[in-house]
Amino acid sequence: MGRLLFVQDNGVNENLGVMSIAGMLRAHGHEVDLLLLDEHPKNYADLVAGYDPDLVALSFMTGNREWAYATARVLKEKFAKPIIMGGVHPTLFPEDIDLGVVDYVCVGEGEYPALELMNALDAGEDGARIQNLWHRKNGRVIKNPLRDLIQDFDPLPLPYREIYYKYRFIRDLPIKRFISGIGCPYRCTFCHNPLQKKIYEGKGRFIRKKSVSRVIREVLQVKGRYPLKNVHFSDDTFVLDQAWLREFLAAYRREVSLPFSCNIRIDQVNEEMIKDLVESGCYGISFGIESGSDRIRNEILQKNLREADIINNARIIKRHGIKMIITNLMGVPEETLEDAFKTVAINQKIGADYTRAGVLIPYPKTGIVDYAIERGLLPADYAIHNFTQIIRKSLIKSRYAREFENLCALFNLTVRFPFLTPLTRKLIKLPLTRLYSLTRLWEAFENMLYFRLLNLAGFRYFFHIAKNVRRDVWR
């Protein structure tokens, strides 16, 4: 049977989609492995050659596109092996992939296309007509149609996590990530979900939940084989289906009984739900406020989130002892410095335990980009071919660009220690963005606190993040 090798830049976030595809391929007799380039920076090409794959796969998001393209070019120059790209970026921007270097692009879900392609290659065929795949053949690009979205996850083999867990710093982490559902119904203008929903129109329900028994099986499989003290559910909106949630929490209490954290929308929760979450072991909840300004949050970002719901529901969460980690954005079109400090203030008001703040990244094709271009805040030709993502760098024109970048870096400390607010107002005006960016290490430490990683494995993981911070800030 065939051999597929996934190549990834680092192991800070293991890819749940990659695990699912690996599980599918292994269940049908193919061999699958993964190479983290950060762990083998000097000899990764030799390791790829040694594995001798029939297909090399790179799954990535838009922020990693330049890395992915550079890596694909190196591999193509050294080996005559077919390369496939998949993930969020190739799904949203398949036209951005150079099919002179890459042989296949997977648009959409990859479990069945990957299996069919590996079967075809094993049989000496090129798989040119497989749904979801783009392929160059005889000088032209074949753009095959999308297949229907997977609606029932029970028949899928369990994810093959071992391709990540061969790396000790990932395997030994006491927390592991799972996903119980896919898709988000909201239409925030800065997010990729509305784009994906449009792509999949007519291909089945976009919002899908795995069965309760399926999710329990996935967690128990890991619990029985690897270190697991805490679980994190990475769904965009874990509590969206409240009937499913009640059934799941009862089963989770009975069969798993491990502390867990999850992502929510703050306007979805109520007292009864929070009590049920706490009784089932929930210790942490993450949600996005994005902005403390109603105008920025709802008119421009279209978050459709009332301040009263944020404050009242956050109080419920705090009252029951659940830790909150809150995400925020700055550098939004037409945002003022006072708008940004409203974001600081609302995080202080609700007593955020941990915060994340980032400068808005205007991804091409999103609604926020159209809004900015119409107002002359982005170039008229702004598109994926000239897009470069720089962490905490404001791309949207603003007289407060430097202040936004600096405030993001100082956000955590200012929320945690409100008396620093007057000082922060002065510090953000100084040209010290690179220096302030080192506070990302404090943010990484807070993530360790939130995810309960104050142990040897957690500190090993922290040093991997620190290495990336050093590279991103000082390169």
VENUR-V106785 format. One record per backbone hydrogen bond with DSSP energy under -0.5 kcal/mol. CO is the residue of the C=O (numbers start at 1). NH is the residue of the N-H. Records with the same first field share a line. If there is no record, write none. Layout:
CO=NH, NH
//
This chain:
2=31
3=54, 55
4=33
5=57
6=35
8=37
9=38
14=16
15=19
16=20
17=21
18=22
19=23, 160
20=24
21=25
22=26
23=27
24=28
25=28, 30
26=29
31=4
33=6
35=8, 37
36=39, 40
37=40
40=44
43=47
44=48
45=49
46=50
47=51
48=52, 53
54=82
55=5
56=84
57=7
58=86
60=89
61=64
62=65
64=68
65=69
66=70
67=71
68=72
69=73
70=74
71=75
72=76
73=77
74=78
75=79
79=81
82=56
83=103, 104
84=58
85=106
86=60
87=91
88=92
89=93
93=96
94=97
97=99
98=101, 102
103=136
104=85
105=107, 134
106=108
110=114
111=115
112=116
113=117
114=118
115=119
116=120
117=121
118=122
119=123
120=125
121=124
127=130
130=133
132=107
133=144
134=105
135=137, 142
137=140
140=137, 142
141=143
142=135, 144
145=132
151=153
153=156
159=161
160=163
161=164, 165
162=166
164=167
166=168
167=170, 171
168=172
170=173
174=229, 230
176=232
178=234
180=210
182=208
188=191
189=368
192=196
193=197
194=198
195=199
196=200
198=201
200=203
203=149
206=208
208=182
211=215
212=216
213=217
214=218
215=219
216=220
217=221
218=222
219=223
220=224
221=225
222=225, 226
229=259
230=176
231=261
232=178, 234
233=263
235=238
237=240
240=242
241=245
242=246
243=247
244=248
245=249
246=250
247=251
248=252
249=253
250=254
251=255
252=256, 257
259=231
260=283, 284
261=233
262=286
263=238
265=268
266=269
270=274
271=275
272=276
273=277
274=278
275=279
276=280
277=282
278=281
281=260
283=323
284=262
285=325
286=264
287=327
289=291
290=329
292=294
293=297
294=298, 299
295=299, 300
296=301
297=303
301=189
306=310
307=311
308=312
309=313
310=314
311=315
312=316
313=317
314=318
315=319
316=320
317=322
318=321
323=285
324=353, 354
325=287
326=356
327=289, 290
328=358
330=360
332=335
336=340
337=341
338=342
339=343
340=344
341=345
342=346
343=347
344=348
345=349
346=350
347=351, 352
348=351
354=326
356=328
358=330
360=362, 395
361=363
363=366
366=369, 370
367=371
368=372
369=373
370=374
371=375
372=377, 378
373=376
377=397
379=382
383=386
384=387
388=390
390=393
398=401
400=404
401=405
402=406
403=407
404=408
405=409
406=410
407=411
410=414
411=415
412=416
413=417
417=420
418=421
420=424
421=425
422=426
423=426, 427
424=428
426=429
427=430
430=432
432=436
433=437
435=438
436=439
437=440
438=441
439=442, 443
440=444
441=445
442=446
443=447
444=448
445=449
446=450
447=451
448=453
449=452
453=455
455=459
456=460
457=461
458=462
459=463
460=464
461=465
462=466
463=467
464=468
465=469
466=470
467=471
468=472
469=473
470=474
471=475
//
